[in-house]
Amino acid sequence: MSDAFIAGIVVFVLAAFVGFEIIRRVPPTLHTPLMSGANAISGITIVGAIIAAALADGWLAVVIGFLAVVFATVNVIGGFLVTDRMLEMFKRVPGKPK
């Protein structure tokens, strides 16, 4: 294995660990506002994954880039659905008093 591949795996594992620890410690009242920010970051991730997949040299890099695009897209769609559902909970029902 090349040094660049091992360095990439190390960065991936560290990023996954740090991301998990940060999200785990967020209080529930902040999840909806943070989800909107996470959607923006995931949109940037999609662009980066597309570029990485397009510039890939071998078939393994293309597959990993494609999976990155798929996972980031699922994350964006899921984030928008969760945010929309959470915001629906705060809408007033017509005809119902305060």
Secondary structure, 3 states (H helix, E strand, C coil): CCHHHHHHHHHHHHHHHHHHHHHHCCCHHHHHHHHHHHHHHHHHHHHHHHHHHHCCCCHHHHHHHHHHHHHHHHHHHHHHHHHHHHHHCCCCCCCCCC
